[in-house]
Amino acid sequence: MNCGIGCLKRQQTTFAVTCLGCLKSVYSTFIHVRFVKHRIRVREMENVHLAVEEEDLYSGYNDYNPTFDSEELENDVGFQQAVRTSHGRRPPMTAKFPGTAIGARPLASSFGSRAPLASSMGRPMTGAVQDGTARPMTAVRAAGYTSSMTRGSAFDPLGQSKGPAPPLEAKNEDTPEEKIKILEKKVNDLIEESCMAQSTGTLQLALEKAKEAGRKERMLVRQREQSGNADHISLDLTYSVLLNLANQYANNEMYPEALNSYQVIVKNKMFSNAGRLKVNMANIYFKQKNYPKAIKFYRMALDQISNAHKEMRIKIMQNIGVVFVRMGQYSDAITSFEHIMSESPNIKTGFNLILCYYAIGDRERMKKAFQKLISVPLGIDDDDKYIPSNDDTSSNMVIEAIKNDALHQMERDLKVLAEKYIMTAAKLIAPAIETSFATGFDWCVDMVKSSQYVELANDLEINKAITYLRQKDFNQAVETLKTFEKKDSRVKSAAATNLSFLYFLEKDFEHADRYADLAMTADRYNPAALVNKGNTVFAKQDYEKAAEFYKEALRNDSSCTEALYNLGLTYKKLNRLEEGLDFFLKLHAILRNSAQVMFQLAHLYELLEDPQQAIEWLMQVISVTPTDPQVLAKLGELYDSEGDKSQAFQHYYESFRYFPSNIDVIEWLGAYYIETQFCEKAILYFERATLIQPTQVKWQLMVASCYRRSGNYQKALETYQDIHRKFPENVECLRFLVRLGTDMGLKEVQEYATKLKKVEKMKELKEQRVKSGREGSARGRREGREGSAGSADSGHSSGSTKGERLSAKVRSLPGSNEPYEASSPKELDASYVDPLGPQMERPKTGAKKRMDDDDFADEELGDDLLPE
């Protein structure tokens, strides 16, 4: 495009319009291009089927062709660009398409492939891309259609005709990155498994998992270093592995290994806040009783914790105070505890402070510390909050839901703990702060009454009575308890229960029954009162009524072990052995290691003629109390009845070893050695029996008989002579003296023979006098019973049987002038009271014995004195 004047230089990329002819040529070219574009759009619109709309009567009046708009050429960006550049230069004319500016580029319809129009310099037009696919036009083509579609293609906007998507490519786990990810996940899983094992109590498994996690973590670090990713090593993962391993070592009491693991963490400067772990190290030193090092590490940890963590600093200082107490440095401990009570007071620290003041004997500071203890705020809600109102149903439902939730249970536990510490502190300092313990108790009661623990005042008064009992001052204890008769029902019931128990121990069953009734009147649902009432009825041998009271106590408190035990005894007295066995089995399920319960089960099985079961239960008793001589003796008796002499000897011998004064055991062992032809060993046991019962001639005769059986006739003669000096009228001793003297050719044989005849004659005369006296009395009784022969005949059989049993029992007993019982088989008693063996059977009372954590024992005389 050259006008001949030289206005265009072909070497230049731009040109300047210098004449009107050039300007007209550029303008006509621009108009032609815009006209071609418009025709293409019109052809494309012919194939677009729009939704049918309502006909607008006024449409078309403002429509015009923007191609011929020449008024806004100055604002037309495309025109101005064509003027300044070669963009609008007309392409060379061709013979195929004369008179057009498109040249060899045919225009395609909307149904065929169509190439975009290019400029004279080859620049693609707007709406076209380089790969030949036309770009869709906005707001012209309907959804689902493309300009390259062929006629007759189906409507498929979602591309479902292409079939299912190809499967995902499988991960290549052989790459270093994937291996590192898998190994890192394995380490995290092992840490989690270790923690879960610790929570379930399997400490050895937790330690093994922690060690394996450590090995895997080191492999992970090596792989990162080999792959060149050493900068991406996870410090958090390393910290977690080391900390878990140290904790598991400590849990398994492998303290040196735990300290080494903690030391690795603490010395590594890359771990932030690792200094806090010195608290764990100090705890280990405390368990090892290395108290100076424990204090050193506690203080080092305290220095590395900022003041922002106030609660943690308080706990560390509390540990420091406890360590000083263990070391006996009470003044240093007092300094730590006083600082805590001034900064953040709590119940445990207040109690420890009282103990320190008690240790140094400072009365006034004990009082001040007790006042601080009862003024410590617990931060819990009042119980009135959980009382439902009758008006609001929705709030009542909420209260019912939170009444026994975990938060309320935690509040109750905290309150119980606080009451326990206050009660223990009061019982500890009461005898020390005043001249007498009664005055000290009164001061503590007054302080408690003016605090938030008002209800503890009555419990302190009852503990005052218990202290009187420890001092054997029963009158003062009774008087103190009687002061509660005018108090509220709960306290009155507790005091009356204790009084009933005291009178029952003193065998004053009348007063015991009276106060048991008073306790039941004040609180009918008090199981201890019902048990004591049942005991008083049991003592009167009204077993049926006693069983009813025990059953009522069980209905009020199903875990009342005293009622279960006494109910089993009651049914045994009623000879309802199977029912008694059921109750003792239930009690054994509650008290698994109770020797009393297992002994009762053994006795019931013996009464039910099941010796094997009785032996099994007695073996369980031995596993709990292996030094009980009576249980061992009973086992020997059962084995002897079963014919197992070796087991019987073993248990009898063990019983003798623990209690060498049981005549029955001594007699059995002596007889066993005589039976097995070891008379020399039997002498030791019969000599022991002689020491225990020196007035019993039979043991000395048995010693002499053992000497005679073993062939030591001289020693036997001396023993018989000694017996004759002590018991000159013993016929059996004289007979053996005559026989031995005859065999040995002694001169004293005639003398012993004369004495034997004289003694035998005196014995015959004595028996004749006794026989004549009995016949005279029997004749008088027969004359008095004439006329009642029928009634006598009806009771003859049973009377004769009872008479035979009585006579047999009398024959087995010693004379009235002998202080010791003769050796006769004893029946197994029904109760197991203490380690010395079964004693008199008696029902359990409603009393319990409790040991506090501070080694001060309290014998609670009722079930509801102190909160557990």
C-alpha positions in Angstrom: 0.0 0.0 0.0 2.1 2.9 -1.4 0.9 6.2 -2.8 4.1 6.9 -4.7 5.1 9.8 -2.5 7.3 7.7 -0.3 5.3 7.9 2.9 5.9 4.2 3.7 9.3 2.6 4.3 9.2 -1.1 4.0 12.1 -1.5 6.4 10.1 0.0 9.2 7.5 -1.8 11.2 5.3 1.3 11.6 4.1 3.9 9.2 2.7 7.4 9.4 -0.3 8.7 7.4 0.9 11.6 5.3 -1.8 11.9 2.7 -5.5 11.6 2.3 -5.3 8.7 -0.1 -3.5 6.6 2.3 -6.0 7.5 5.1 -9.0 6.5 2.8 -7.3 3.2 1.9 -6.8 2.3 5.6 -10.3 3.2 6.5 -11.8 1.1 3.7 -9.7 -1.8 4.7 -10.9 -1.5 8.4 -14.5 -1.3 7.3 -14.2 -4.4 5.2 -12.7 -6.4 8.0 -15.4 -5.4 10.4 -18.1 -6.2 7.8 -16.6 -9.7 7.3 -16.7 -10.3 11.0 -20.3 -9.3 11.2 -21.3 -11.7 8.4 -19.5 -14.6 10.2 -21.4 -13.9 13.4 -24.7 -13.7 11.5 -24.0 -17.1 10.0 -23.2 -18.6 13.3 -26.3 -17.2 14.8 -28.4 -18.9 12.1 -27.7 -22.3 13.7 -28.5 -21.2 17.3 -32.0 -22.0 18.4 -32.9 -19.8 21.3 -35.9 -20.3 23.6 -39.1 -18.9 22.2 -39.9 -15.6 23.9 -42.9 -13.4 23.7 -42.9 -11.0 20.7 -41.9 -7.5 21.6 -43.9 -4.9 19.6 -41.4 -2.2 20.1 -38.2 -4.2 19.3 -35.9 -3.2 16.5 -36.3 0.6 16.6 -32.9 1.2 18.2 -31.0 -1.5 16.3 -28.2 -0.3 14.0 -25.1 -1.8 12.5 -22.1 -0.7 14.4 -19.9 -1.4 11.4 -20.9 1.8 9.7 -20.6 4.0 12.8 -17.9 6.6 11.9 -18.7 9.0 14.6 -16.8 7.1 17.3 -13.7 6.2 15.3 -11.5 8.3 17.6 -12.6 6.1 20.5 -12.3 2.8 18.6 -9.2 1.1 19.9 -9.0 -1.3 16.9 -9.2 1.5 14.4 -6.6 3.6 16.1 -4.2 0.6 16.3 -4.7 0.0 12.5 -3.9 3.6 11.8 -0.7 3.5 13.8 0.6 0.1 12.7 0.4 -2.2 9.7 -2.5 -4.0 11.2 -5.0 -2.7 8.6 -2.8 -3.1 5.6 -4.8 -4.8 2.8 -3.4 -8.1 1.8 -2.4 -8.6 -1.8 -5.0 -9.4 -4.4 -5.4 -13.0 -5.6 -7.0 -14.4 -8.8 -9.1 -16.9 -6.9 -11.0 -14.4 -4.9 -10.9 -11.2 -6.8 -11.9 -8.1 -5.1 -11.8 -9.5 -1.6 -9.4 -9.0 1.2 -9.6 -12.5 2.6 -7.4 -14.2 -0.1 -7.1 -18.0 0.0 -8.7 -18.4 3.4 -12.2 -19.8 2.8 -15.0 -19.0 5.3 -16.6 -22.2 6.6 -20.2 -22.6 7.8 -21.1 -23.5 11.3 -21.5 -27.1 10.3 -18.0 -27.7 8.9 -14.5 -27.0 10.0 -13.8 -23.4 9.8 -10.4 -21.6 10.1 -10.3 -18.3 11.9 -9.7 -15.1 9.9 -6.2 -13.9 10.2 -4.8 -10.4 9.7 -2.5 -9.4 7.0 0.5 -10.1 9.3 -0.8 -13.6 10.3 -2.1 -12.7 13.8 -5.1 -14.9 14.7 -8.4 -13.1 15.1 -10.3 -12.7 18.4 -12.2 -15.9 19.1 -9.6 -18.3 17.6 -6.8 -20.3 19.1 -3.7 -21.7 17.6 -4.8 -25.4 17.4 -7.7 -24.6 15.0 -10.6 -25.1 17.4 -12.8 -22.1 17.7 -13.2 -20.5 21.0 -16.9 -20.5 22.1 -18.6 -17.1 21.9 -20.2 -15.8 25.1 -24.0 -15.7 25.3 -24.3 -17.0 21.7 -23.7 -20.7 21.7 -26.1 -22.8 23.9 -24.7 -25.2 26.6 -23.5 -28.5 25.3 -22.7 -27.4 21.7 -19.3 -26.7 20.2 -18.5 -25.0 16.9 -16.7 -28.1 15.8 -19.7 -30.5 16.3 -20.9 -32.5 13.3 -24.5 -32.6 12.3 -26.5 -35.3 14.1 -24.3 -35.5 17.2 -26.2 -36.4 20.4 -26.7 -33.9 23.3 -24.1 -34.9 26.0 -23.2 -32.0 28.2 -21.5 -34.3 30.8 -19.4 -36.2 28.4 -20.8 -39.6 29.4 -20.5 -41.0 25.9 -16.8 -41.1 26.4 -17.1 -44.1 28.8 -15.8 -44.4 32.4 -12.8 -42.5 33.6 -9.5 -44.3 33.3 -8.3 -45.8 36.6 -6.0 -43.8 38.8 -2.4 -44.3 38.4 -0.9 -46.5 41.2 1.4 -44.9 43.7 4.9 -45.7 43.2 6.1 -46.7 46.7 9.6 -47.1 45.5 10.4 -43.4 45.5 12.3 -42.1 48.4 9.6 -39.6 49.2 7.0 -42.3 49.6 9.2 -44.5 51.7 9.9 -41.5 54.0 6.1 -40.8 54.4 5.3 -44.5 55.1 8.1 -44.7 57.7 7.0 -41.5 59.4 3.4 -42.8 59.6 4.7 -46.0 61.2 6.6 -44.1 63.8 3.5 -42.1 64.8 1.4 -45.3 65.0 4.0 -46.9 67.3 4.0 -43.9 69.6 0.2 -44.1 69.8 0.2 -47.8 70.4 2.7 -47.4 73.2 0.6 -44.8 74.9 -2.5 -46.9 74.6 -0.7 -49.9 76.1 0.4 -47.8 79.1 -3.2 -46.6 79.7 -4.4 -50.3 79.9 -1.6 -51.2 82.3 0.5 -53.3 80.0 3.7 -51.5 80.8 6.1 -54.0 79.3 4.3 -53.9 75.9 4.3 -50.1 76.1 8.1 -50.1 76.6 8.6 -52.4 73.6 6.5 -50.2 71.3 8.5 -47.1 72.5 11.8 -48.8 71.7 10.6 -49.9 68.3 9.4 -46.3 67.6 12.9 -45.1 68.5 14.5 -47.6 66.0 12.1 -46.6 63.2 12.7 -42.9 63.9 16.5 -43.3 63.5 15.9 -45.2 60.2 13.8 -42.2 59.1 16.5 -39.7 59.9 19.1 -41.8 57.9 16.8 -42.0 54.9 16.3 -38.3 54.9 20.0 -37.7 55.1 20.6 -40.1 52.2 18.0 -38.5 50.0 19.4 -35.0 50.7 16.5 -33.8 52.7 18.3 -33.4 56.0 16.7 -30.0 56.4 13.3 -31.5 56.5 13.9 -33.7 59.6 11.0 -33.4 62.0 12.2 -32.3 65.4 8.7 -32.7 66.9 8.7 -36.4 65.9 12.1 -36.9 67.4 11.0 -35.1 70.6 7.9 -37.3 70.9 9.8 -40.5 70.4 12.4 -39.6 73.1 9.9 -38.3 75.6 7.6 -41.4 75.2 10.6 -43.7 75.6 11.8 -41.9 78.8 8.3 -42.1 80.2 8.0 -45.8 79.6 11.4 -46.4 81.2 10.2 -44.6 84.2 6.9 -46.5 84.3 8.8 -49.8 84.3 11.0 -48.5 87.1 14.1 -48.5 84.8 15.3 -45.3 86.3 18.9 -45.0 85.0 17.6 -45.5 81.4 14.8 -43.0 81.9 17.3 -40.4 83.3 19.6 -40.9 80.3 16.6 -40.4 77.9 15.5 -37.3 79.7 19.1 -36.0 79.6 19.3 -36.4 75.9 16.2 -34.2 75.5 17.2 -31.6 78.0 20.7 -31.1 76.5 19.5 -30.6 73.0 19.1 -26.9 72.5 16.9 -27.4 69.4 14.0 -28.6 71.6 12.1 -25.6 73.0 10.8 -25.8 76.7 12.7 -29.0 77.2 13.8 -27.7 80.6 10.4 -28.5 82.1 11.4 -32.2 81.9 13.7 -31.7 84.8 10.6 -32.0 86.9 10.3 -35.6 85.7 14.0 -36.2 86.4 13.4 -34.8 89.9 10.5 -37.2 90.4 12.7 -40.1 89.6 15.4 -39.0 92.1 12.6 -38.7 94.7 11.6 -42.3 94.0 15.2 -43.3 94.4 15.2 -41.4 97.7 18.0 -39.2 96.4 16.4 -36.1 98.0 19.2 -33.5 97.5 19.3 -34.2 93.8 15.5 -34.1 93.6 15.5 -30.6 95.2 18.3 -29.5 92.8 16.3 -30.5 89.7 13.0 -29.1 91.0 14.7 -25.8 91.5 16.3 -25.9 88.1 12.9 -26.6 86.5 11.4 -23.7 88.6 14.0 -21.3 87.2 13.2 -22.2 83.6 9.4 -21.8 84.0 8.1 -18.2 83.7 5.8 -16.5 86.1 3.0 -16.8 83.5 2.7 -20.5 84.4 1.7 -19.9 88.0 -0.1 -23.2 88.6 2.9 -25.2 87.5 5.3 -23.2 89.6 3.0 -23.8 92.6 3.0 -27.6 92.1 6.8 -27.7 91.8 7.1 -25.7 95.1 4.7 -28.1 96.7 7.0 -31.0 95.6 10.0 -29.2 97.1 8.2 -28.8 100.4 7.3 -32.5 100.4 11.0 -33.4 99.8 12.1 -31.2 102.7 9.6 -33.0 104.9 11.1 -36.4 103.9 14.5 -35.0 104.8 13.3 -33.8 108.1 14.0 -30.1 107.3 10.6 -28.8 108.5 11.6 -25.2 108.6 12.5 -25.2 104.9 9.3 -27.1 104.2 7.3 -24.5 106.1 8.8 -21.8 104.0 7.6 -23.4 100.8 4.1 -24.3 102.1 3.6 -20.8 103.6 4.5 -19.2 100.2 1.9 -21.5 98.5 -0.8 -20.7 101.0 -0.2 -17.0 100.4 -0.2 -17.2 96.6 -2.7 -20.0 95.8 -4.0 -21.8 98.9 -5.2 -25.4 98.6 -6.3 -28.2 100.9 -3.3 -30.5 100.6 -0.8 -27.7 101.2 -2.7 -26.5 104.2 -2.8 -30.0 105.7 1.0 -30.4 105.1 1.6 -27.1 106.8 -0.3 -28.3 109.9 1.8 -31.4 109.9 5.0 -29.4 109.8 3.9 -27.2 112.7 2.9 -30.3 114.6 6.4 -31.7 114.0 8.1 -28.7 115.5 5.5 -28.3 118.3 4.4 -24.8 117.6 0.9 -24.5 119.1 -0.1 -21.0 118.0 1.0 -21.6 114.4 -1.0 -24.9 114.4 -4.1 -22.9 115.3 -3.5 -20.3 112.6 -2.8 -23.0 110.0 -6.0 -24.8 111.0 -8.0 -21.6 110.5 -6.4 -21.2 107.1 -7.2 -24.8 106.2 -10.9 -24.4 106.9 -11.1 -21.1 105.0 -9.6 -22.5 101.8 -12.3 -22.0 99.0 -13.2 -25.2 97.2 -14.7 -23.4 94.2 -17.7 -25.8 94.0 -21.4 -25.2 93.8 -23.8 -25.6 96.7 -25.8 -28.8 96.8 -29.0 -26.7 96.7 -28.3 -26.1 93.1 -29.1 -29.7 92.3 -32.5 -29.7 94.1 -35.2 -29.6 91.4 -38.0 -27.0 91.6 -41.6 -28.0 91.1 -42.4 -25.2 88.6 -40.0 -25.4 85.6 -40.1 -28.8 83.9 -37.2 -28.1 81.5 -34.9 -26.9 84.3 -35.8 -30.0 86.3 -34.8 -32.2 83.4 -31.4 -30.4 83.2 -30.9 -30.7 86.9 -31.7 -34.4 86.7 -29.2 -34.9 83.9 -26.3 -33.1 85.7 -27.0 -34.5 89.2 -24.7 -37.5 88.7 -22.5 -36.4 85.9 -18.7 -36.5 86.0 -18.4 -32.8 87.1 -20.7 -33.2 90.1 -18.9 -36.4 91.0 -15.6 -34.6 90.9 -17.1 -31.9 93.2 -18.3 -34.5 95.6 -14.9 -36.2 95.7 -13.2 -32.8 96.3 -15.5 -32.1 99.2 -15.0 -35.5 100.7 -11.2 -35.1 100.5 -11.4 -31.7 102.1 -13.5 -33.0 105.0 -11.1 -35.9 105.4 -8.1 -33.6 105.7 -9.9 -31.3 108.2 -11.1 -34.2 110.4 -7.6 -35.7 110.4 -6.0 -32.3 111.2 -8.4 -31.7 114.0 -7.8 -35.1 115.6 -4.1 -34.6 115.3 -3.8 -31.2 116.8 -6.6 -31.4 119.4 -4.5 -33.0 122.1 -1.5 -30.8 121.3 -2.9 -27.2 121.2 -4.4 -27.3 124.7 -3.6 -28.8 128.0 -6.2 -31.6 127.6 -7.5 -33.2 124.4 -11.1 -32.4 125.4 -10.3 -28.6 125.4 -8.5 -28.9 122.1 -11.5 -30.8 120.6 -13.8 -28.1 121.8 -11.7 -25.3 120.2 -11.6 -27.3 116.9 -15.4 -27.7 117.0 -15.9 -24.0 117.6 -13.7 -23.1 114.6 -15.4 -25.6 112.4 -18.9 -24.3 113.4 -17.9 -20.8 112.2 -16.7 -22.1 108.8 -18.2 -23.6 105.7 -17.9 -27.1 107.2 -20.6 -26.8 109.8 -21.8 -30.4 109.5 -18.3 -31.6 110.5 -18.7 -30.3 114.0 -20.9 -33.2 115.0 -18.5 -35.7 113.5 -15.7 -34.2 115.6 -17.8 -34.6 118.7 -18.3 -38.3 117.9 -14.5 -38.6 117.3 -14.1 -37.1 120.7 -16.1 -40.0 122.1 -13.9 -42.4 120.2 -10.8 -40.9 121.7 -12.3 -41.5 125.1 -12.7 -45.1 124.1 -9.0 -45.4 123.2 -8.2 -44.1 126.6 -10.4 -46.8 128.1 -12.7 -44.1 129.6 -16.0 -45.7 128.7 -18.1 -43.5 131.0 -16.9 -40.3 129.3 -17.5 -41.9 125.9 -21.0 -42.8 126.8 -21.7 -39.4 128.3 -20.4 -37.6 125.1 -22.5 -39.8 122.9 -25.6 -39.2 125.0 -25.4 -35.5 124.4 -26.5 -36.2 120.8 -29.9 -37.5 121.8 -31.4 -34.0 121.2 -29.6 -33.3 118.0 -31.0 -33.8 114.5 -32.1 -37.2 113.3 -28.9 -38.1 111.4 -26.5 -37.3 114.3 -28.9 -38.8 116.8 -29.0 -42.0 114.8 -25.2 -42.2 114.6 -24.7 -41.6 118.3 -27.4 -44.1 119.3 -25.9 -46.7 117.0 -22.5 -46.3 118.7 -24.1 -46.5 122.2 -25.9 -49.7 121.2 -22.6 -51.1 120.0 -20.8 -50.2 123.3 -23.4 -51.7 125.5 -23.5 -54.8 123.3 -19.7 -55.3 123.8 -20.3 -54.9 127.6 -23.0 -57.6 127.3 -25.6 -55.2 128.6 -28.1 -56.4 126.0 -31.0 -54.4 127.6 -29.4 -51.0 127.0 -28.0 -52.2 123.7 -31.6 -53.0 122.6 -32.9 -49.7 123.9 -30.4 -47.6 122.0 -30.8 -49.7 118.9 -34.5 -48.9 118.9 -33.7 -45.2 119.4 -31.3 -45.3 116.4 -34.0 -46.9 114.3 -36.6 -44.4 115.4 -34.3 -41.5 114.3 -33.4 -43.1 111.0 -35.2 -46.3 110.0 -32.9 -46.6 106.9 -29.7 -46.8 109.0 -28.3 -50.3 108.2 -25.9 -50.2 111.2 -28.8 -49.6 113.6 -30.7 -52.5 112.1 -27.7 -54.7 112.4 -27.2 -53.8 116.0 -30.9 -54.5 116.7 -30.6 -57.9 115.0 -27.6 -58.6 117.2 -29.5 -58.0 120.4 -32.3 -60.3 119.2 -29.6 -62.9 118.1 -28.2 -62.8 121.7 -31.7 -63.7 123.0 -31.6 -66.7 120.6 -34.6 -65.5 118.6 -32.9 -66.3 115.3 -36.0 -65.9 113.0 -36.6 -62.3 114.2 -32.8 -61.5 114.0 -32.9 -62.7 110.4 -35.7 -60.3 109.6 -33.7 -57.3 110.9 -30.6 -58.4 108.9 -32.7 -58.7 105.7 -34.1 -55.2 106.3 -30.6 -53.8 106.6 -29.7 -55.5 103.3 -32.8 -54.0 101.6 -31.6 -50.5 102.7 -27.9 -51.1 101.8 -27.2 -54.2 99.6 -23.4 -53.8 100.3 -23.8 -54.1 104.1 -21.3 -56.9 104.7 -22.1 -57.2 108.5 -25.7 -58.0 107.7 -24.7 -60.6 105.2 -22.3 -62.3 107.6 -24.7 -62.3 110.5 -27.5 -63.6 108.3 -25.3 -66.6 107.3 -24.6 -67.3 111.0 -28.3 -67.1 111.7 -29.3 -69.6 109.1 -26.5 -71.9 110.3 -28.0 -71.7 113.8 -31.4 -72.5 112.3 -29.8 -75.6 110.6 -30.7 -74.1 107.2 -27.2 -74.8 105.9 -27.9 -74.4 102.2 -29.3 -70.9 102.7 -26.4 -70.0 105.0 -24.0 -71.2 102.3 -25.6 -69.0 99.7 -25.2 -65.9 101.9 -21.6 -66.6 102.6 -20.9 -67.2 98.9 -22.4 -63.8 98.1 -20.3 -62.2 100.8 -17.2 -64.0 99.4 -17.9 -62.3 96.1 -17.7 -58.9 97.8 -14.8 -59.7 100.3 -12.5 -61.9 98.2 -9.7 -62.1 100.8 -11.7 -62.4 104.0 -10.4 -65.3 106.1 -13.6 -65.2 108.3 -15.9 -65.7 105.3 -13.8 -68.6 103.9 -13.6 -70.3 107.3 -17.4 -70.2 107.6 -17.7 -71.7 104.1 -15.3 -74.5 105.1 -17.3 -75.2 108.2 -20.6 -75.3 106.3 -19.2 -77.7 103.8 -18.0 -79.9 106.7 -21.5 -79.8 108.2 -22.9 -80.8 104.8 -20.5 -83.8 104.8 -18.4 -82.5 101.9 -14.8 -82.7 103.4 -13.1 -82.1 100.1 -14.8 -78.7 99.6 -14.0 -77.9 103.2 -10.4 -78.7 102.7 -10.3 -76.5 99.6 -11.7 -73.5 101.4 -9.4 -74.0 104.3 -6.5 -74.0 101.9 -7.7 -70.6 100.7 -7.8 -69.4 104.3 -4.1 -70.6 104.6 -3.2 -68.6 101.5 -4.5 -65.5 103.2 -3.3 -66.2 106.8 -0.5 -68.8 106.5 0.4 -68.7 110.2 -3.0 -69.5 111.7 -2.5 -72.5 114.0 -6.2 -73.4 114.4 -6.8 -73.5 110.7 -3.8 -75.7 110.2 -4.9 -78.0 113.0 -8.4 -78.2 111.4 -6.8 -79.1 108.1 -4.9 -81.8 109.8 -8.1 -83.1 111.4 -9.9 -83.3 108.0 -7.0 -85.0 106.3 -6.8 -87.5 109.2 -10.5 -88.2 108.8 -9.9 -88.8 105.1 -7.0 -91.2 105.9 -4.2 -89.1 104.6 -1.8 -89.3 107.5 1.2 -87.6 105.7 -0.8 -84.4 104.9 -2.4 -84.5 108.4 1.0 -84.8 110.0 2.3 -81.9 107.9 -0.5 -79.5 108.9 -0.5 -80.6 112.6 3.3 -80.1 112.7 2.9 -76.6 111.2 0.2 -75.8 113.7 2.5 -76.9 116.6 5.3 -74.8 115.2 3.2 -71.6 115.3 1.4 -72.4 118.5 3.1 -75.1 120.7 0.5 -75.0 123.4 -2.5 -76.7 121.7 -3.1 -79.9 123.7 -5.1 -81.5 120.9 -2.2 -81.0 118.4 0.4 -82.2 120.9 -1.7 -85.4 121.7 -2.1 -86.2 117.9 1.6 -85.7 117.2 2.6 -87.8 120.1 0.2 -90.6 119.1 1.4 -90.4 115.5 5.1 -90.9 116.5 4.1 -93.8 118.8 2.1 -95.4 115.9 5.1 -95.0 113.6 7.4 -96.6 116.2 9.3 -93.3 116.9 8.7 -93.2 120.7 11.8 -91.1 121.4 10.3 -88.2 119.4 6.9 -88.6 121.0 8.6 -88.0 124.4 9.2 -84.3 123.4 5.5 -83.6 122.8 4.3 -85.4 125.9 6.8 -83.5 128.0 5.4 -80.3 126.5 1.9 -81.4 127.5 3.2 -82.1 131.0 4.4 -78.5 131.3 1.0 -77.1 130.0 -1.1 -79.4 132.3 1.1 -80.4 135.3 -1.9 -81.8 137.2 -2.8 -84.2 134.5 -1.2 -87.6 135.3 -1.9 -89.0 131.9 0.9 -87.0 130.2 3.5 -88.1 132.6 2.3 -91.7 132.3 2.7 -91.3 128.5 6.3 -90.1 128.9 7.1 -93.1 131.1 5.4 -95.4 128.6 7.5 -94.0 125.7 10.7 -94.7 127.7 9.4 -98.3 128.4 8.5 -98.9 124.7 11.9 -97.6 123.5 13.7 -100.0 125.9 15.0 -97.4 128.3 13.7 -99.2 131.4 15.8 -97.4 133.9 14.5 -94.0 132.7 11.0 -95.4 132.7 11.4 -96.6 136.3 12.6 -93.2 137.4 9.7 -91.6 135.7 7.1 -93.9 137.3 8.7 -93.4 140.7 8.4 -89.6 140.2 4.8 -90.0 139.2 4.1 -92.1 142.3 5.6 -89.4 144.6 3.2 -86.8 143.0 0.2 -89.1 142.7 0.5 -91.8 145.3 -3.0 -93.2 144.8 -2.7 -93.7 141.0 -3.4 -97.4 140.4 -1.9 -97.5 136.9 1.5 -96.1 138.1 1.7 -98.7 140.9 0.9 -101.5 138.5 3.8 -100.5 136.1 6.1 -100.1 139.1 5.3 -103.6 140.3 5.8 -105.0 136.8 9.1 -103.1 136.2 10.4 -104.0 139.7 9.7 -107.7 139.1 11.4 -107.7 135.8 14.4 -105.8 137.1 14.6 -107.7 140.4 14.2 -104.6 142.7 13.8 -104.8 146.4 10.9 -102.3 146.4 8.6 -104.6 144.5 6.8 -106.0 147.7 6.3 -102.4 148.9 4.7 -101.3 145.6 2.6 -104.5 145.6 1.3 -103.8 149.1 0.4 -100.2 148.2 -1.3 -101.4 145.0 -3.6 -103.8 146.9 -4.4 -101.2 149.5 -5.3 -98.6 146.8 -7.4 -101.1 144.9 -9.3 -102.0 148.0 -10.0 -98.4 148.8 -11.2 -97.9 145.3 -13.6 -100.8 145.5 -15.0 -99.5 148.8 -15.5 -96.1 147.3 -17.2 -97.5 144.2 -19.6 -99.6 146.5 -20.6 -96.5 148.5 -21.2 -94.6 145.3 -23.2 -97.5 143.9 -25.4 -97.9 147.0 -26.1 -94.2 147.1 -27.1 -94.2 143.5 -29.4 -97.2 144.0 -31.2 -95.5 147.0 -31.8 -92.4 145.1 -33.0 -94.3 142.0 -35.4 -96.3 144.3 -36.9 -93.1 145.6 -37.3 -91.7 142.2 -39.1 -94.8 141.0 -41.5 -94.6 143.9 -42.2 -91.0 143.1 -42.8 -91.7 139.4 -45.3 -94.6 139.9 -48.6 -93.7 138.2 -46.8 -91.9 135.4 -45.5 -95.0 133.6 -47.2 -94.2 130.3 -45.5 -90.8 129.9 -42.2 -92.3 131.1 -42.4 -95.1 128.5 -43.0 -92.6 125.7 -39.9 -90.7 126.5 -37.7 -93.7 127.4 -35.9 -94.1 124.1 -34.9 -90.5 123.7 -34.0 -90.2 127.4 -31.8 -93.2 127.4 -30.0 -92.0 124.3 -29.4 -88.6 125.8 -28.2 -90.2 129.0 -25.7 -92.3 127.2 -24.3 -89.3 125.4 -24.1 -87.3 128.6 -22.4 -90.2 130.4 -19.9 -90.5 127.6 -19.2 -86.8 127.7 -18.8 -86.9 131.5 -16.4 -89.8 131.3 -14.2 -87.8 128.8 -14.0 -84.8 131.1 -11.5 -84.4 134.0 -12.4 -84.0 137.6 -13.6 -80.7 139.0 -10.4 -80.2 140.9 -8.3 -80.3 137.7 -7.6 -76.8 136.3 -7.1 -78.0 132.7 -9.4 -79.7 130.3 -8.7 -83.3 129.4 -7.7 -83.9 125.8 -10.8 -84.7 123.9 -11.9 -84.1 120.3 -13.2 -80.6 120.0 -15.7 -79.4 117.5 -14.9 -76.7 115.0 -16.4 -73.5 116.2 -18.6 -71.4 113.9 -16.7 -68.2 113.7 -13.3 -67.1 112.8 -12.3 -64.1 114.9 -8.6 -63.6 115.0 -5.3 -65.2 113.7 -5.2 -67.3 116.8 -8.0 -69.4 115.5 -11.8 -69.9 116.0 -13.3 -68.6 119.2 -16.7 -68.0 120.5 -19.2 -67.5 117.7 -20.9 -64.1 117.8 -22.6 -61.9 115.2 -20.8 -58.9 113.7 -21.8 -55.5 114.9 -22.4 -52.4 112.9 -19.0 -51.1 113.7 -16.1 -50.8 111.2 -12.4 -50.1 111.4 -10.8 -47.5 109.1 -7.2 -46.4 108.7 -6.5 -42.9 107.6 -3.8 -42.1 105.1 -1.8 -40.2 107.8 -1.5 -43.5 109.9 -4.0 -42.4 112.5 -6.4 -45.3 113.0 -10.1 -44.5 113.8 -12.4 -47.2 114.9 -15.8 -46.1 113.6 -18.6 -47.3 115.8 -21.2 -46.6 113.2 -21.5 -46.7 109.4 -22.5 -43.1 109.0 -20.0 -41.3 111.2 -17.6 -40.0 108.7 -17.8 -39.8 104.9 -15.7 -42.5 103.3 
